[in-house]
Amino acid sequence: MPLPPEEPQIHESVQGPRAASAAGRTAPTPRPVPGPRSAAAPRPGPGRPGPGPARPAPPVQRTPRDAAKPTPAPAKPTPAPAKPAAAPAADASAPQIQLIPASVEGALDAAEEAVDLLLDSGRAPGDVLVLTTGEQHPWAAHELSFGDTAYWAQHDAGDDVFYAASAHASRAATRPVVVVALNGGTDEQAAATLPVALGRASALLIVCGDPERINSALGAGV
């Protein structure tokens, strides 16, 4: 009988150094092969947000119909009829009258104090005239000792306070302020002096004396 063919015997091979080294190595992870980029995926760059959901486009703002219409200009107010100017007061140009109560003995001192206040407030010395109904002011008595010409020359110069007796009031020129000292004299003399003094004052008349005597002389309450 024929003999069966002998099966080939598989002999265990002995691993060599190359095989051992190959067995000890870890199989490398396969790297993906870069392929063509899709045109739909843009490459993110600096300052650009990464891929995400697309933002909705802002709504289109429409101009309302009312805003499109021009606003009508406000109507101009009708000018009111001009009011007639008030008639000026009859005594608008009259000087003011100021009363300083004082006795006969203190009237001259009160007049001196009034002059000092006027000068301190800015009045020029040449703006003031002082009249006395009784005894002369010491300055006037002193200047008259040099004669009437020198005395009235100082009045005409108008650069200083001038003192005069009430009897010479009509000779004095007009000045902004006239101060009257009722330091003596009769009621008739005062009644004659105050109206003249009022006519010589262009802005202010100051009377130093008894209020009843002054009111009686002027014919009205002050």
C-alpha positions as CSV (number, residue, x, y, z in Angstrom):
1,M,0.0,0.0,0.0
2,P,1.3,3.4,-0.8
3,L,2.5,5.5,2.1
4,P,0.9,8.8,2.9
5,P,2.9,11.8,2.2
6,E,4.8,13.2,5.1
7,E,3.5,16.4,6.5
8,P,5.9,19.1,6.6
9,Q,7.1,19.7,10.1
10,I,7.1,23.3,11.3
11,H,10.1,24.0,13.3
12,E,10.0,26.9,15.8
13,S,12.3,29.5,14.5
14,V,14.6,31.2,16.8
15,Q,14.1,35.0,17.0
16,G,17.1,36.9,16.1
17,P,18.1,40.3,17.3
18,R,16.1,42.2,14.6
19,A,12.9,40.3,15.5
20,A,13.4,40.9,19.2
21,S,13.9,44.6,18.6
22,A,10.9,44.7,16.4
23,A,8.8,43.0,19.0
24,G,9.8,45.5,21.7
25,R,8.8,48.6,19.7
26,T,5.4,50.1,19.8
27,A,3.7,50.4,16.5
28,P,3.6,54.1,15.4
29,T,0.3,55.8,15.2
30,P,-0.6,56.4,11.6
31,R,-0.6,60.1,10.8
32,P,-3.4,61.5,8.7
33,V,-2.5,62.5,5.3
34,P,-3.4,66.2,4.7
35,G,-5.9,66.5,2.0
36,P,-7.3,69.5,0.1
37,R,-9.1,72.1,2.3
38,S,-12.7,72.8,1.6
39,A,-13.3,76.3,0.4
40,A,-16.4,76.6,2.7
41,A,-14.2,76.4,5.8
42,P,-12.2,79.6,6.0
43,R,-9.0,79.5,7.9
44,P,-9.2,81.2,11.3
45,G,-6.8,84.0,11.7
46,P,-5.8,86.4,14.5
47,G,-8.8,88.5,15.5
48,R,-11.2,86.3,13.7
49,P,-13.7,84.1,15.7
50,G,-13.5,80.4,15.2
51,P,-16.2,78.5,13.6
52,G,-19.6,78.8,15.2
53,P,-23.2,79.5,14.4
54,A,-23.7,82.3,12.0
55,R,-24.9,85.6,13.6
56,P,-28.2,87.0,12.3
57,A,-27.9,90.1,10.2
58,P,-29.1,93.3,12.0
59,P,-32.6,94.4,11.1
60,V,-32.8,97.2,8.6
61,Q,-34.0,100.4,10.3
62,R,-36.8,102.1,8.6
63,T,-37.6,105.8,8.9
64,P,-41.1,106.2,10.3
65,R,-43.5,108.2,8.2
66,D,-43.8,110.9,10.9
67,A,-40.1,111.5,11.0
68,A,-39.9,111.9,7.3
69,K,-42.4,114.7,7.3
70,P,-40.8,118.1,7.9
71,T,-41.8,119.8,11.1
72,P,-43.7,123.0,10.5
73,A,-42.0,126.2,11.8
74,P,-43.6,127.7,14.9
75,A,-45.8,130.7,14.2
76,K,-44.2,134.0,15.0
77,P,-45.9,135.8,17.9
78,T,-47.8,138.9,16.9
79,P,-46.0,141.9,18.5
80,A,-48.0,143.6,21.1
81,P,-48.9,147.2,20.5
82,A,-46.4,149.6,22.0
83,K,-47.5,151.2,25.2
84,P,-47.4,154.9,25.3
85,A,-44.5,156.2,27.3
86,A,-45.4,157.5,30.8
87,A,-45.3,161.2,31.1
88,P,-42.3,162.4,33.2
89,A,-43.0,163.6,36.7
90,A,-43.4,167.3,37.0
91,D,-40.7,167.4,39.8
92,A,-38.2,165.1,38.1
93,S,-35.6,167.8,37.8
94,A,-36.2,169.2,41.3
95,P,-33.5,168.5,43.8
96,Q,-34.0,166.1,46.7
97,I,-34.5,167.6,50.2
98,Q,-32.8,166.0,53.2
99,L,-33.6,167.2,56.8
100,I,-31.1,166.8,59.6
101,P,-32.8,167.7,63.0
102,A,-30.5,169.9,65.0
103,S,-30.8,172.7,67.6
104,V,-29.8,176.3,66.8
105,E,-26.6,175.7,68.7
106,G,-25.8,172.4,66.9
107,A,-27.0,173.3,63.4
108,L,-23.5,174.5,62.3
109,D,-21.8,171.3,63.6
110,A,-24.5,169.2,61.9
111,A,-23.8,171.0,58.6
112,E,-20.0,170.3,59.0
113,E,-20.7,166.6,59.5
114,A,-22.9,166.6,56.4
115,V,-20.2,168.1,54.4
116,D,-17.7,165.5,55.6
117,L,-20.0,162.7,54.6
118,L,-20.5,164.2,51.2
119,L,-16.8,164.4,50.6
120,D,-16.2,160.9,51.9
121,S,-18.9,159.6,49.5
122,G,-17.0,161.0,46.5
123,R,-18.5,164.5,46.1
124,A,-16.0,167.0,44.8
125,P,-15.4,170.0,47.2
126,G,-16.4,172.4,44.5
127,D,-19.9,170.8,44.4
128,V,-20.9,172.0,47.9
129,L,-22.2,175.4,49.0
130,V,-22.9,176.0,52.7
131,L,-25.3,178.8,53.9
132,T,-25.7,180.0,57.5
133,T,-28.7,182.0,58.8
134,G,-27.0,183.1,62.0
135,E,-23.3,183.5,62.8
136,Q,-20.8,183.3,59.9
137,H,-18.9,180.1,59.4
138,P,-15.3,180.6,60.8
139,W,-13.8,180.0,57.3
140,A,-16.1,182.7,55.7
141,A,-15.2,185.2,58.5
142,H,-11.5,184.6,58.0
143,E,-11.6,185.0,54.2
144,L,-13.7,188.1,54.4
145,S,-11.0,189.7,56.4
146,F,-9.0,189.9,53.2
147,G,-11.8,191.7,51.4
148,D,-14.9,190.8,49.3
149,T,-12.9,190.6,46.1
150,A,-10.6,187.8,47.3
151,Y,-13.5,186.1,49.1
152,W,-15.8,185.9,46.0
153,A,-12.9,185.0,43.8
154,Q,-12.6,181.7,45.6
155,H,-16.4,181.2,45.0
156,D,-15.9,181.8,41.3
157,A,-13.0,179.4,41.2
158,G,-15.3,176.6,42.3
159,D,-12.6,174.3,43.4
160,D,-13.5,174.1,47.1
161,V,-16.4,174.1,49.6
162,F,-17.8,177.7,49.8
163,Y,-19.3,179.1,53.0
164,A,-21.6,182.2,52.8
165,A,-24.2,184.0,54.9
166,S,-27.8,183.5,53.9
167,A,-28.0,187.2,53.1
168,H,-25.6,186.5,50.2
169,A,-27.4,183.4,48.9
170,S,-28.8,185.2,45.9
171,R,-25.3,186.1,44.8
172,A,-24.0,182.5,45.0
173,A,-23.9,180.4,41.9
174,T,-25.8,177.1,41.4
175,R,-24.0,174.0,42.8
176,P,-25.1,170.3,42.9
177,V,-25.4,170.3,46.7
178,V,-26.4,173.2,49.1
179,V,-26.3,172.8,52.8
180,V,-28.2,175.2,55.0
181,A,-27.5,175.6,58.7
182,L,-30.4,177.3,60.6
183,N,-28.0,178.4,63.4
184,G,-29.9,181.6,64.1
185,G,-31.8,184.4,62.6
186,T,-35.5,185.0,62.5
187,D,-38.3,182.8,61.1
188,E,-38.7,185.4,58.3
189,Q,-35.1,185.2,57.5
190,A,-35.2,181.4,57.3
191,A,-38.4,181.6,55.2
192,A,-36.5,183.8,52.7
193,T,-33.3,181.7,52.7
194,L,-34.7,178.2,52.1
195,P,-36.5,178.9,48.8
196,V,-33.3,180.6,47.4
197,A,-31.2,177.7,48.6
198,L,-33.5,175.3,46.9
199,G,-33.1,177.2,43.7
200,R,-29.3,177.1,44.0
201,A,-29.2,173.3,44.5
202,S,-29.3,171.2,41.3
203,A,-29.3,167.8,43.0
204,L,-29.6,167.9,46.8
205,L,-30.6,170.4,49.5
206,I,-29.6,169.5,53.1
207,V,-31.2,171.6,55.8
208,C,-29.9,171.3,59.4
209,G,-32.2,172.8,62.1
210,D,-35.6,172.5,63.7
211,P,-38.0,170.4,61.6
212,E,-41.0,172.6,62.4
213,R,-39.2,175.7,61.5
214,I,-38.0,174.1,58.2
215,N,-41.5,172.9,57.3
216,S,-42.9,176.3,58.0
217,A,-40.3,178.0,55.9
218,L,-40.7,175.6,52.9
219,G,-44.5,175.6,53.3
220,A,-44.6,171.7,53.1
221,G,-43.6,168.7,55.1
222,V,-40.1,167.4,54.4
